[in-house]
Amino acid sequence: MYVAGLIGPGERKSIEPVAARIARDCYDRLHHFIPDGIWDRTPVKKELAFQADRLIAGSGAYLVIDILPKKGAHSVGVAPQ
């Protein structure tokens, strides 16, 4: 549900707005699931590395992903990118 909330519609992507959009009755469970991080990250990291290599393979290649737009006049990195 959390990933669906991140990639789905809506401007705010923190846990509370995501839960309000996709899991209104599950806010507490979602809130505790994310910071606990009890899953093994190794398979996800391996798959991300594999997919990045497949997409931009090359010894001098870099993949930069910036999917969280900044808002407000006082946030770091608000300038147009």
Backbone torsions as a table, in degrees:
resi	resn	phi	psi	omega
1	MET	NA	-39.0	-177.6
2	TYR	-63.4	-45.8	179.5
3	VAL	-63.6	-40.4	176.9
4	ALA	-60.2	-38.6	177.5
5	GLY	-67.6	-34.9	179.1
6	LEU	-69.6	-40.2	-176.5
7	ILE	-93.6	-7.1	-179.2
8	GLY	-84.7	-173.6	-179.1
9	PRO	-68.5	162.5	179.6
10	GLY	115.5	140.9	-176.8
11	GLU	-83.1	-40.8	-176.7
12	ARG	-89.2	130.0	-174.1
13	LYS	-115.8	15.1	175.1
14	SER	-77.9	171.2	-171.3
15	ILE	-61.3	-43.6	-176.4
16	GLU	-61.9	-49.7	177.5
17	PRO	-66.2	-35.2	178.1
18	VAL	-63.8	-46.6	179.0
19	ALA	-62.0	-38.6	179.6
20	ALA	-63.3	-32.6	-178.6
21	ARG	-82.3	-39.8	-169.7
22	ILE	-118.1	-17.0	-174.8
23	ALA	-148.9	62.5	-173.6
24	ARG	-55.1	-36.6	-178.1
25	ASP	-89.8	2.9	-175.5
26	CYS	-119.5	20.6	-176.2
27	TYR	-56.3	-49.0	-177.0
28	ASP	-60.8	-43.3	179.4
29	ARG	-64.4	-42.6	178.8
30	LEU	-65.7	-40.9	-179.5
31	HIS	-61.6	-37.3	-179.5
32	HIS	-85.1	-27.4	-178.9
33	PHE	-65.3	-45.0	-173.8
34	ILE	-66.1	-53.6	-176.6
35	PRO	-72.7	-22.7	-179.2
36	ASP	-66.6	-37.2	176.0
37	GLY	52.7	50.0	-174.5
38	ILE	-85.9	-0.2	-179.2
39	TRP	-89.8	159.6	178.6
40	ASP	-81.7	119.0	-177.3
41	ARG	-81.5	-14.3	-174.7
42	THR	-57.1	-49.2	179.8
43	PRO	-61.0	-37.2	179.5
44	VAL	-67.3	-44.2	178.7
45	LYS	-61.2	-41.8	179.0
46	LYS	-63.3	-43.7	179.9
47	GLU	-65.8	-41.0	177.2
48	LEU	-61.6	-43.4	178.6
49	ALA	-63.9	-42.1	179.0
50	PHE	-61.7	-48.2	-178.3
51	GLN	-66.5	-39.7	178.0
52	ALA	-63.4	-43.8	178.7
53	ASP	-63.4	-38.9	179.3
54	ARG	-65.3	-38.4	-175.9
55	LEU	-79.1	-37.5	-172.8
56	ILE	-130.3	29.6	-173.6
57	ALA	-46.9	141.5	178.0
58	GLY	153.2	147.5	-174.9
59	SER	-67.7	-27.4	-178.9
60	GLY	-105.8	15.6	-175.0
61	ALA	-87.1	147.7	175.4
62	TYR	-131.4	144.5	175.5
63	LEU	-117.7	119.9	178.9
64	VAL	-118.5	124.5	-179.3
65	ILE	-115.9	122.3	178.8
66	ASP	-129.3	94.1	-174.9
67	ILE	-108.9	-2.0	-177.2
68	LEU	-109.2	93.9	-179.2
69	PRO	-65.0	142.6	179.6
70	LYS	-88.7	147.7	179.0
71	LYS	-133.6	152.6	176.2
72	GLY	96.4	155.7	-176.5
73	ALA	-82.1	-14.4	-174.6
74	HIS	-110.8	5.4	178.9
75	SER	-83.2	146.6	176.3
76	VAL	-68.1	135.6	176.2
77	GLY	78.2	25.5	-177.9
78	VAL	-75.1	-23.0	-177.4
79	ALA	-56.7	149.4	177.4
80	PRO	-54.7	139.7	-178.4
81	GLN	-101.1	NA	NA
